[in-house]
Amino acid sequence: MTVTPLHAPRPVRPADPSGTAAPRWPSGLSPEVPPVRNPGTALDLSVVKAIRVNRSAVERRTATLPGRRSVKKEWQAAWLLRTIACMDLTTLSGDDSPGNVRRLCAKAAHPLKPEIVSALSVADLHLTTGAVCVYHRYVATAVEALQGTGIPVAAVSTGFPAGLSPFEQRLAEIRASVAAGATEIDIVITRAHVLTGNWEALFDEVRAFRDACGEAHMKTILGVGELATLTNVARASMVAMMAGSDFIKTSTGKETSNATLPVGLVMTRMIRDFGERTGYEVGFKPAGGIRTAKQALDWLVLMKEELGDRWLRPHLFRFGASGLLTDVERQLEHFVTGRYAAAYRQPMV
């Protein structure tokens, strides 16, 4: 769909930039059709060990991304609406409370001020964020607060963020979050399995987490800032998908280095390779350090160029973000009024 300026009679709609090439893979599917869930495959060590990443080539490619497409005016507004729809609105702070979780859920259900929604003529879209992400302790609170909205609750699990609690305890945490109403589980891997090349142990761990999730979709957090090399990131991505991950996710947001475009390029290339090998589509979630609308646009360009239009929908792409929505709303208010508002005019809670 396209977006028209505010003075035109037609409403603004989320859209993709014009002049784009058709996605390389998969073909023949509408972007709106949800994927068949990835059941996983057998661990193929020959595939995993053959993976190599040329860091210089990756950095050259990603350095060109911010300037490859100029997304302005109504197109930018459309992309920012899409950013909201693909956002896992997150609170993972030590001072979380039932009150601020409920306020976050209210923001997820109504992410833009009514006057912005009216000016953009998008009330009929019923725009919400893609999910709300919280600790297990607040899953039931979020489920209650989001009742009737259709917004899923995601729970971080398995000893987040380090993932070093006892294995049975990590499995129990997944099951408890699912029982409390979480329909998405963000698990963390044992980074030592990657750093020591113990791919069998990593596969078995992620597979066990996937089984514990049941019908809940599983996002596997790699903790890329602690994996040492891009080759390790690529191999861990492939093993996680072979083990049945519905999404692969960059980071917990607690590492010193989180979501970067070079890491994103490596992980999306692995998603494409896995899809070409198996026919299954796996989602991608960059998380940690994505705070501005401009950064979000860079990630959307990466997804469109590497994976195509299907990965511009919340069933295959999510931003893990806590502060991003503030800047997105600020940019949309500028589009409507021509003026930048102070950040306090878009409070999160």
C-alpha positions as CSV (number, residue, x, y, z in Angstrom):
1,M,0.0,0.0,0.0
2,T,1.1,3.6,-0.5
3,V,1.1,6.7,1.6
4,T,-0.2,10.1,0.5
5,P,0.6,13.5,2.0
6,L,-1.7,14.8,4.7
7,H,-3.3,17.4,2.4
8,A,-4.5,14.7,0.1
9,P,-7.9,13.1,0.5
10,R,-6.7,9.6,1.0
11,P,-5.4,8.4,4.4
12,V,-1.8,7.5,5.3
13,R,-1.1,3.8,5.3
14,P,2.0,1.8,6.3
15,A,3.9,1.1,3.1
16,D,7.2,0.1,1.6
17,P,9.5,2.5,-0.3
18,S,8.9,2.5,-4.1
19,G,11.3,1.2,-6.7
20,T,12.2,-1.9,-4.8
21,A,13.2,-5.2,-6.2
22,A,11.1,-8.3,-5.6
23,P,12.3,-10.4,-2.7
24,R,14.7,-13.2,-3.7
25,W,13.1,-15.7,-1.4
26,P,10.5,-17.0,-0.8
27,S,8.4,-16.3,-3.9
28,G,4.7,-16.4,-4.6
29,L,3.5,-15.6,-1.0
30,S,1.6,-12.5,0.1
31,P,3.6,-10.5,2.7
32,E,0.5,-10.7,5.0
33,V,0.4,-14.5,5.1
34,P,1.9,-15.8,8.4
35,P,4.7,-18.4,8.0
36,V,4.4,-22.1,8.7
37,R,6.1,-22.6,12.0
38,N,9.7,-23.8,11.8
39,P,9.7,-27.4,13.2
40,G,13.5,-27.6,13.1
41,T,15.7,-30.1,11.4
42,A,18.4,-32.6,12.3
43,L,21.7,-31.0,13.3
44,D,24.0,-31.0,10.2
45,L,27.5,-30.3,11.5
46,S,28.9,-30.3,7.9
47,V,26.7,-27.2,7.2
48,V,27.5,-25.5,10.4
49,K,31.3,-26.0,10.3
50,A,31.5,-24.9,6.6
51,I,30.1,-21.4,7.5
52,R,32.7,-18.6,7.3
53,V,32.1,-14.9,7.5
54,N,34.3,-12.2,5.9
55,R,34.1,-9.4,8.4
56,S,35.5,-6.8,5.9
57,A,32.9,-7.6,3.3
58,V,30.2,-7.5,5.9
59,E,31.3,-4.1,7.2
60,R,31.6,-2.7,3.6
61,R,28.1,-3.8,2.8
62,T,26.5,-2.4,6.0
63,A,28.3,0.9,5.7
64,T,26.4,1.6,2.5
65,L,23.0,0.8,3.9
66,P,22.1,4.1,5.6
67,G,22.6,6.0,2.3
68,R,21.1,3.5,-0.1
69,R,17.5,4.6,0.3
70,S,16.2,8.0,1.2
71,V,12.9,7.6,3.0
72,K,11.3,11.0,3.4
73,K,8.0,12.7,4.1
74,E,4.9,10.5,3.7
75,W,7.1,7.4,3.0
76,Q,9.0,8.0,6.2
77,A,5.7,8.3,8.1
78,A,4.5,5.0,6.7
79,W,7.8,3.3,7.6
80,L,7.5,4.6,11.1
81,L,4.0,3.3,11.5
82,R,5.4,0.0,10.4
83,T,8.1,0.3,13.0
84,I,5.4,0.6,15.7
85,A,3.6,-2.5,14.4
86,C,6.8,-4.5,14.6
87,M,7.9,-3.4,18.0
88,D,8.1,-5.6,21.1
89,L,7.6,-2.8,23.6
90,T,9.8,-3.9,26.5
91,T,10.4,-3.2,30.2
92,L,13.2,-5.3,31.8
93,S,14.3,-3.1,34.7
94,G,15.0,-3.9,38.3
95,D,12.5,-1.3,39.3
96,D,9.6,-2.7,37.3
97,S,6.3,-2.8,39.1
98,P,2.7,-3.9,38.3
99,G,1.8,-0.2,37.9
100,N,4.4,0.6,35.2
101,V,3.7,-2.7,33.4
102,R,0.0,-1.8,33.2
103,R,1.0,1.7,31.9
104,L,3.3,0.1,29.3
105,C,0.5,-2.1,28.2
106,A,-1.8,0.9,27.8
107,K,0.9,2.5,25.6
108,A,1.2,-0.6,23.5
109,A,-2.5,-0.6,22.9
110,H,-2.5,3.1,22.0
111,P,1.0,3.9,20.9
112,L,0.2,7.3,19.4
113,K,-1.6,10.3,20.8
114,P,-5.2,10.6,19.4
115,E,-4.4,13.9,17.6
116,I,-1.6,12.2,15.7
117,V,-3.8,9.3,14.8
118,S,-6.5,11.7,13.6
119,A,-4.1,13.8,11.6
120,L,-2.7,10.8,9.8
121,S,-6.2,9.3,9.2
122,V,-5.1,5.9,10.5
123,A,-7.7,5.3,13.2
124,D,-9.2,2.4,11.2
125,L,-5.8,0.6,11.4
126,H,-6.2,0.1,15.1
127,L,-2.4,0.4,15.4
128,T,-0.7,-1.4,18.3
129,T,2.8,-2.6,19.0
130,G,3.7,-6.2,18.0
131,A,3.9,-7.4,21.6
132,V,4.8,-6.4,25.1
133,C,7.9,-8.1,26.6
134,V,8.3,-8.4,30.4
135,Y,9.9,-10.6,33.0
136,H,8.1,-13.7,34.1
137,R,7.0,-12.0,37.3
138,Y,4.8,-9.6,35.3
139,V,3.4,-12.0,32.7
140,A,0.0,-12.4,34.4
141,T,-0.2,-8.6,35.0
142,A,0.5,-7.9,31.3
143,V,-2.0,-10.6,30.1
144,E,-4.7,-9.1,32.2
145,A,-3.9,-5.5,31.1
146,L,-3.9,-6.5,27.4
147,Q,-7.1,-8.6,27.5
148,G,-9.2,-7.9,24.4
149,T,-6.4,-6.1,22.5
150,G,-5.0,-9.1,20.6
151,I,-1.4,-8.0,21.7
152,P,0.7,-11.0,22.7
153,V,2.8,-11.1,25.8
154,A,6.4,-12.2,25.5
155,A,8.4,-13.3,28.5
156,V,12.2,-13.3,28.8
157,S,13.2,-16.7,30.2
158,T,15.9,-19.3,30.9
159,G,17.8,-17.2,33.4
160,F,17.8,-14.0,31.4
161,P,20.2,-12.3,30.7
162,A,23.1,-14.6,31.4
163,G,21.4,-17.9,31.0
164,L,23.5,-19.6,33.6
165,S,20.9,-20.9,36.0
166,P,20.4,-24.7,36.4
167,F,19.0,-26.3,33.3
168,E,15.9,-27.7,34.9
169,Q,15.2,-24.4,36.4
170,R,15.3,-22.7,33.0
171,L,12.9,-25.3,31.6
172,A,10.5,-24.7,34.5
173,E,10.7,-21.0,34.0
174,I,9.5,-21.4,30.4
175,R,6.7,-23.6,31.4
176,A,5.6,-21.2,34.1
177,S,5.5,-18.3,31.7
178,V,3.4,-20.2,29.2
179,A,1.1,-21.3,32.0
180,A,0.7,-17.7,33.0
181,G,-0.4,-16.7,29.5
182,A,2.8,-15.8,27.6
183,T,2.5,-16.7,23.9
184,E,6.0,-15.8,23.0
185,I,9.2,-16.8,25.0
186,D,12.5,-15.1,24.5
187,I,15.2,-17.6,25.6
188,V,18.9,-17.1,26.0
189,I,21.6,-19.6,25.0
190,T,24.6,-20.7,26.9
191,R,27.3,-18.7,25.2
192,A,30.0,-21.1,26.3
193,H,28.6,-23.7,23.9
194,V,29.3,-21.3,21.0
195,L,32.7,-20.2,22.2
196,T,33.9,-23.8,22.6
197,G,32.3,-25.0,19.4
198,N,30.1,-27.5,21.2
199,W,27.3,-27.3,18.6
200,E,25.7,-30.5,19.7
201,A,25.2,-29.1,23.2
202,L,23.8,-25.9,21.8
203,F,21.4,-27.8,19.6
204,D,20.1,-30.0,22.4
205,E,19.7,-27.0,24.7
206,V,17.6,-25.0,22.2
207,R,15.6,-28.0,21.2
208,A,14.7,-28.7,24.8
209,F,13.6,-25.0,25.2
210,R,11.5,-25.3,22.1
211,D,9.8,-28.4,23.4
212,A,9.1,-26.6,26.7
213,C,7.6,-23.7,24.9
214,G,4.8,-25.9,23.4
215,E,2.6,-23.7,21.2
216,A,4.3,-20.5,22.4
217,H,6.6,-19.0,19.8
218,M,10.3,-19.1,20.8
219,K,12.8,-16.3,20.1
220,T,16.4,-17.4,20.6
221,I,18.7,-14.7,22.0
222,L,22.3,-15.3,20.9
223,G,23.9,-12.5,23.0
224,V,26.0,-11.6,20.0
225,G,28.2,-9.1,21.9
226,E,29.6,-12.1,23.8
227,L,30.2,-14.5,20.9
228,A,33.6,-13.1,19.9
229,T,33.4,-13.4,16.1
230,L,30.8,-13.0,13.3
231,T,31.5,-16.6,12.2
232,N,30.4,-17.7,15.7
233,V,27.3,-15.5,15.3
234,A,26.5,-17.1,11.9
235,R,27.0,-20.7,13.2
236,A,25.0,-20.1,16.3
237,S,22.2,-18.6,14.2
238,M,22.1,-21.7,12.0
239,V,22.2,-24.2,14.9
240,A,19.4,-22.3,16.7
241,M,17.2,-22.5,13.5
242,M,18.0,-26.2,13.1
243,A,16.8,-26.7,16.7
244,G,13.4,-25.1,15.8
245,S,13.7,-21.4,16.7
246,D,10.8,-19.3,15.5
247,F,12.9,-16.2,15.7
248,I,16.6,-15.5,16.2
249,K,17.4,-12.4,18.2
250,T,20.6,-10.5,18.6
251,S,20.9,-9.5,22.2
252,T,19.5,-9.3,25.7
253,G,20.2,-5.5,25.7
254,K,22.4,-6.1,28.7
255,E,25.7,-6.8,26.8
256,T,28.3,-4.1,26.1
257,S,27.6,-4.6,22.3
258,N,24.1,-5.3,21.1
259,A,22.2,-5.0,17.8
260,T,24.5,-3.7,15.1
261,L,24.0,-3.7,11.3
262,P,27.0,-6.0,10.6
263,V,25.5,-8.6,13.0
264,G,22.1,-8.1,11.5
265,L,23.4,-8.7,8.0
266,V,25.1,-12.0,9.1
267,M,22.0,-13.2,10.9
268,T,19.6,-12.3,8.0
269,R,21.9,-14.1,5.5
270,M,21.7,-17.2,7.7
271,I,17.9,-16.9,7.8
272,R,17.9,-16.8,4.0
273,D,20.3,-19.7,3.7
274,F,18.2,-21.8,6.1
275,G,15.0,-20.9,4.2
276,E,16.6,-21.9,0.9
277,R,17.7,-25.2,2.4
278,T,14.5,-26.2,4.3
279,G,11.6,-24.0,3.0
280,Y,10.9,-22.7,6.5
281,E,10.8,-18.9,7.3
282,V,12.4,-17.8,10.5
283,G,11.9,-14.4,12.1
284,F,14.5,-11.9,13.2
285,K,14.6,-9.6,16.2
286,P,17.3,-7.0,16.7
287,A,17.4,-5.8,20.3
288,G,19.5,-3.5,22.4
289,G,20.6,0.1,21.6
290,I,17.9,0.8,18.9
291,R,16.6,4.1,20.2
292,T,16.0,6.4,17.3
293,A,13.6,6.5,14.3
294,K,16.6,6.8,12.0
295,Q,18.1,3.6,13.4
296,A,14.8,1.8,12.9
297,L,14.7,2.9,9.3
298,D,18.2,1.5,8.7
299,W,17.0,-1.9,10.1
300,L,13.9,-1.9,7.9
301,V,16.0,-1.2,4.8
302,L,18.3,-4.1,5.8
303,M,15.3,-6.5,6.1
304,K,13.8,-5.4,2.8
305,E,17.0,-5.7,0.9
306,E,18.1,-9.0,2.4
307,L,14.9,-10.9,3.0
308,G,12.1,-9.0,1.2
309,D,8.7,-7.6,2.0
310,R,7.5,-10.6,4.1
311,W,10.1,-9.6,6.8
312,L,8.5,-6.2,7.2
313,R,5.6,-7.7,9.1
314,P,5.4,-8.5,12.9
315,H,5.1,-12.3,12.2
316,L,8.7,-12.3,10.9
317,F,10.3,-9.1,12.3
318,R,10.3,-7.4,15.6
319,F,12.3,-4.6,17.3
320,G,13.2,-5.2,20.9
321,A,12.9,-1.7,22.3
322,S,12.1,0.3,25.3
323,G,12.9,3.8,24.3
324,L,12.4,3.7,20.5
325,L,8.6,4.4,20.5
326,T,9.3,7.9,22.1
327,D,11.4,9.0,19.1
328,V,9.1,7.4,16.6
329,E,6.1,9.3,18.0
330,R,8.1,12.5,18.1
331,Q,9.0,12.1,14.4
332,L,5.4,11.4,13.5
333,E,4.3,14.5,15.4
334,H,6.9,16.5,13.4
335,F,5.4,15.1,10.2
336,V,2.0,16.3,11.3
337,T,2.8,19.7,12.7
338,G,6.1,20.6,11.2
339,R,7.6,21.1,14.7
340,Y,9.6,18.9,17.0
341,A,8.1,18.3,20.4
342,A,10.0,17.8,23.6
343,A,10.5,14.2,24.6
344,Y,8.3,14.6,27.7
345,R,5.3,15.0,25.3
346,Q,5.6,11.3,24.4
347,P,5.9,9.6,27.8
348,M,6.3,5.9,27.8
349,V,4.4,5.3,31.1
